[in-house]
Amino acid sequence: MSSGTYRVRRATLDDITELSALWRSMQFPAADLEKRLTEFQVAETQDGELLGAVALQLLERQGRVHSEAFSDFSVADQARALLWERIRVVAINHGLERLWTQEQAPFWRHCGLVPTITEA
């Protein structure tokens, strides 16, 4: 995959219908995630077809990567690489000191992210 084939950008209100459908297909709480739209970065084809999305929640000087979803998992790792670059830029721009993830995909561990610690 070349970066010219796909592009990443921040989600906008124009994406809400497609994102909601994508979240529902992943059995995510779409109504809750709609309220967090500004946390999402999306990957799309040059024609504007949504391939996937992932969110970065800002928590003081830390960030939590969560709710990744893809319409086509055959391109998930390729899209993750582009989304990761975008997340890194956002994290730097916000002066984040630490990034965590809720995601289970090995890709995120290879990037140096560790799972979010949850209290029981």
SVG drawing of the C-alpha trace seen along z (x, -y; Angstrom):
<svg xmlns="http://www.w3.org/2000/svg" viewBox="-27 -21 35 31">
<polyline fill="none" stroke="black" stroke-width="0.4" points="0.0,0.0 1.3,-3.4 0.3,-6.5 -1.1,-7.8 -3.7,-5.0 -5.2,-5.9 -5.4,-9.0 -6.1,-9.8 -7.7,-12.8 -9.7,-13.8 -13.4,-12.7 -16.0,-15.4 -19.8,-15.5 -20.0,-14.5 -18.6,-11.1 -21.1,-10.4 -23.5,-8.2 -20.7,-5.9 -18.9,-5.8 -22.1,-5.0 -22.7,-2.1 -19.1,-0.9 -19.4,-1.1 -22.6,0.9 -21.0,3.5 -18.3,3.9 -20.9,4.0 -19.6,0.7 -22.0,-1.7 -22.5,-4.0 -24.6,-6.6 -21.8,-7.0 -19.1,-7.2 -21.0,-9.8 -20.5,-12.1 -16.8,-11.6 -16.5,-12.2 -13.6,-14.7 -11.4,-11.9 -11.5,-9.9 -9.1,-9.8 -10.4,-8.0 -8.7,-6.2 -10.3,-6.4 -9.6,-5.7 -8.9,-8.5 -12.5,-8.2 -13.6,-9.0 -14.7,-5.4 -14.3,-4.9 -11.9,-2.0 -11.5,-2.4 -11.2,-4.7 -9.5,-4.8 -9.9,-7.3 -7.4,-9.1 -8.9,-10.3 -6.8,-13.0 -6.6,-12.7 -4.4,-15.4 -0.9,-14.6 -1.8,-11.1 -3.7,-9.6 -5.8,-6.5 -6.1,-4.8 -9.5,-3.1 -12.4,-1.9 -10.6,-0.9 -13.0,0.3 -12.5,1.3 -14.9,2.0 -12.3,4.3 -9.9,6.1 -7.7,7.1 -6.3,3.6 -6.4,3.1 -2.6,3.3 -1.9,1.0 -4.5,-1.5 -3.3,-1.2 0.2,-2.3 -1.2,-5.5 -3.5,-6.1 -0.6,-5.5 1.4,-8.2 -1.5,-10.6 -2.1,-9.7 1.6,-10.4 1.4,-13.8 -1.8,-14.7 -0.1,-13.4 3.0,-15.5 0.9,-18.6 -0.9,-18.2 2.3,-17.5 1.2,-14.1 3.8,-12.3 2.3,-8.8 0.0,-6.8 -2.0,-3.8 -4.3,-1.5 -7.4,0.6 -6.8,2.4 -5.7,6.0 -4.2,6.0 -0.5,6.9 0.2,3.8 -0.3,1.5 2.2,3.5 4.7,3.3 4.3,-0.5 5.3,-0.4 1.8,-0.9 0.7,1.1 -2.9,2.0 -4.9,-0.4 -4.8,0.6 -8.3,1.0 -9.2,1.2 -11.5,4.0"/>
</svg>
